[in-house]
Amino acid sequence: MTFFLENSAPIWVAGALGLTMTGIVYASLRTAASMAGIAVVLLLLVGALALEHFWQTPGERVQAALEGLMRDVEADDLPAVLARLSPTATQIRDDAELLMPQFEVEKARVTGSIEVTFPTTGPSGGGAGGATASATAKVFVQARHRRQGFKGGDFTAVTFGFERRGDRWLVRDYSVSEAWRKKSAQLRGGR
């Protein structure tokens, strides 16, 4: 069921098939009942599209949380970034507090799709109804060092760990490639 709520393509296909079939019936019979069939299919299509648009699945909520985090990073809004982090997210909190004041972020974006997974076993399992999730995405960040003026950017695959607190999804950790970690360590060391 969540597939239909996360993607409108099946709804459009079902609506097109329904309209085609009721259109053929109307073209053959030319009755008020067959015209009503077209109206019913149109109402069902509009209702299904409205439901898909307004209903957010847990996966879409995690995606929205990640996109909001990237918007706050791009806006150079450290307090907003920290508000999106779990109280237990010490590593990412330390990274944000150390690096964000040193850099003016020009772009911070998720490129491509975000793959959200929910654990199905363990203490935080339960699938999409569980308390944790992970989101993997290609991230692009471009920034300028505030004091030295050098500018750079990097694409990297990042996996974010999320935990649900009330109705919000907060970042609890992240993992990146070893090459990115080396670059980050150089920035921390001032090299």
C-alpha positions as CSV (number, residue, x, y, z in Angstrom):
1,M,0.0,0.0,0.0
2,T,2.8,2.5,0.8
3,F,4.1,2.1,-2.8
4,F,0.9,3.8,-4.0
5,L,1.2,6.5,-1.4
6,E,4.9,7.2,-2.3
7,N,4.5,7.2,-6.1
8,S,1.7,8.6,-8.2
9,A,2.6,6.7,-11.4
10,P,0.5,3.6,-10.6
11,I,-2.5,5.9,-9.8
12,W,-2.1,7.7,-13.1
13,V,-1.9,4.3,-14.9
14,A,-5.0,2.9,-13.1
15,G,-6.9,6.1,-13.9
16,A,-5.9,6.0,-17.5
17,L,-7.0,2.4,-17.8
18,G,-10.3,3.1,-16.0
19,L,-11.0,6.1,-18.2
20,T,-10.2,4.1,-21.4
21,M,-12.5,1.3,-20.4
22,T,-15.3,3.6,-19.4
23,G,-14.8,5.6,-22.5
24,I,-15.1,2.6,-24.7
25,V,-18.3,1.6,-22.8
26,Y,-19.7,5.2,-23.3
27,A,-18.7,5.2,-27.0
28,S,-20.6,1.9,-27.5
29,L,-23.7,2.6,-25.4
30,R,-24.1,6.4,-25.2
31,T,-26.1,6.1,-22.0
32,A,-26.3,8.3,-18.9
33,A,-25.1,5.3,-16.8
34,S,-21.9,5.0,-18.9
35,M,-21.3,8.7,-18.7
36,A,-21.7,8.4,-14.9
37,G,-19.0,5.6,-15.0
38,I,-16.6,8.1,-16.5
39,A,-17.4,10.7,-13.8
40,V,-16.9,8.0,-11.1
41,V,-13.5,7.0,-12.5
42,L,-12.5,10.7,-12.6
43,L,-13.6,11.3,-9.0
44,L,-11.7,8.2,-7.9
45,L,-8.6,9.4,-9.8
46,V,-8.7,12.9,-8.2
47,G,-9.3,11.4,-4.8
48,A,-6.4,8.9,-5.1
49,L,-4.1,11.7,-6.3
50,A,-5.1,14.0,-3.5
51,L,-4.5,11.2,-0.9
52,E,-1.1,10.4,-2.4
53,H,-0.2,14.1,-2.3
54,F,-1.3,14.9,1.3
55,W,-0.5,11.6,3.0
56,Q,3.1,11.3,4.1
57,T,4.4,7.8,4.6
58,P,7.2,7.2,7.2
59,G,9.7,6.9,4.4
60,E,8.6,10.3,3.0
61,R,8.9,11.8,6.5
62,V,12.5,10.6,6.8
63,Q,13.3,12.0,3.3
64,A,11.7,15.3,4.3
65,A,13.8,15.4,7.5
66,L,17.0,14.8,5.4
67,E,16.1,17.5,2.8
68,G,15.3,19.9,5.7
69,L,18.7,19.2,7.2
70,M,20.4,20.0,3.9
71,R,18.4,23.2,3.5
72,D,19.5,24.3,7.0
73,V,23.2,23.4,6.2
74,E,22.9,25.4,2.9
75,A,21.4,28.4,4.8
76,D,24.4,28.2,7.3
77,D,21.9,28.0,10.1
78,L,23.8,26.2,12.9
79,P,21.0,26.4,15.5
80,A,18.5,24.9,13.0
81,V,21.0,22.1,12.1
82,L,21.5,21.3,15.8
83,A,17.7,21.2,16.3
84,R,17.5,18.5,13.7
85,L,20.0,16.3,15.6
86,S,19.2,13.7,18.2
87,P,20.4,14.5,21.7
88,T,22.6,11.4,21.4
89,A,24.1,12.4,18.1
90,T,27.5,13.5,19.6
91,Q,29.7,12.9,16.5
92,I,27.6,14.8,14.0
93,R,26.9,17.6,16.6
94,D,30.6,18.0,17.2
95,D,31.3,18.0,13.4
96,A,28.6,20.7,12.9
97,E,29.8,22.9,15.8
98,L,33.4,22.7,14.6
99,L,33.1,22.9,10.9
100,M,30.1,25.2,10.2
101,P,31.6,28.3,11.8
102,Q,34.8,27.8,9.7
103,F,32.9,27.6,6.4
104,E,30.4,29.5,4.5
105,V,28.2,26.9,2.8
106,E,27.2,27.9,-0.7
107,K,25.4,24.6,-1.7
108,A,24.3,21.6,0.3
109,R,22.0,19.3,-1.7
110,V,20.9,15.7,-2.0
111,T,21.5,14.7,-5.6
112,G,19.4,11.9,-7.0
113,S,17.1,9.7,-4.9
114,I,17.1,9.0,-1.2
115,E,16.9,5.3,-0.2
116,V,15.2,4.9,3.1
117,T,15.3,1.6,5.0
118,F,13.7,0.5,8.2
119,P,15.0,-2.3,10.4
120,T,12.6,-5.2,10.7
121,T,14.3,-7.0,13.6
122,G,16.0,-6.0,16.8
123,P,14.9,-3.6,19.6
124,S,14.1,-0.7,17.2
125,G,12.6,-2.9,14.5
126,G,9.1,-2.9,13.3
127,G,9.6,-1.9,9.7
128,A,8.2,1.5,8.8
129,G,6.4,1.7,12.1
130,G,9.6,1.4,14.1
131,A,11.7,4.0,15.9
132,T,14.7,4.0,13.7
133,A,15.5,4.4,10.0
134,S,18.5,4.9,7.7
135,A,18.7,7.1,4.6
136,T,21.4,6.7,2.0
137,A,21.9,9.5,-0.6
138,K,24.5,11.2,-2.7
139,V,25.2,14.5,-1.1
140,F,26.9,17.6,-2.7
141,V,28.4,20.3,-0.5
142,Q,30.2,23.3,-1.8
143,A,31.7,25.7,0.8
144,R,34.2,28.6,1.2
145,H,36.6,28.8,4.1
146,R,35.8,32.0,6.0
147,R,39.4,33.0,6.9
148,Q,41.5,31.6,4.1
149,G,39.0,32.1,1.3
150,F,39.6,28.8,-0.5
151,K,36.6,27.2,-2.0
152,G,35.7,23.6,-2.7
153,G,33.0,21.0,-3.1
154,D,32.5,17.3,-2.9
155,F,30.0,14.6,-3.9
156,T,29.9,11.7,-1.5
157,A,27.6,8.9,-0.6
158,V,26.3,9.4,3.0
159,T,24.2,7.1,5.1
160,F,22.3,8.9,7.9
161,G,20.8,7.1,10.8
162,F,17.5,8.6,12.1
163,E,15.5,8.0,15.2
164,R,11.9,9.0,15.8
165,R,11.2,11.3,18.7
166,G,7.5,12.0,18.9
167,D,6.4,13.0,15.4
168,R,9.9,14.2,14.3
169,W,12.7,12.2,12.7
170,L,16.1,13.3,14.1
171,V,19.6,12.5,12.8
172,R,21.5,10.3,15.3
173,D,24.6,9.4,13.2
174,Y,26.1,9.3,9.8
175,S,28.7,7.4,7.9
176,V,30.7,8.4,4.8
177,S,33.5,7.0,2.7
178,E,37.0,6.8,4.2
179,A,38.3,9.4,1.7
180,W,35.8,12.0,3.0
181,R,36.9,11.2,6.6
182,K,40.5,11.9,5.7
183,K,39.6,15.2,4.1
184,S,37.5,16.1,7.2
185,A,40.4,15.2,9.5
186,Q,42.7,17.5,7.6
187,L,40.2,20.4,8.0
188,R,40.0,19.7,11.8
189,G,43.8,19.7,12.1
190,G,44.0,23.0,10.2
191,R,46.0,21.6,7.4
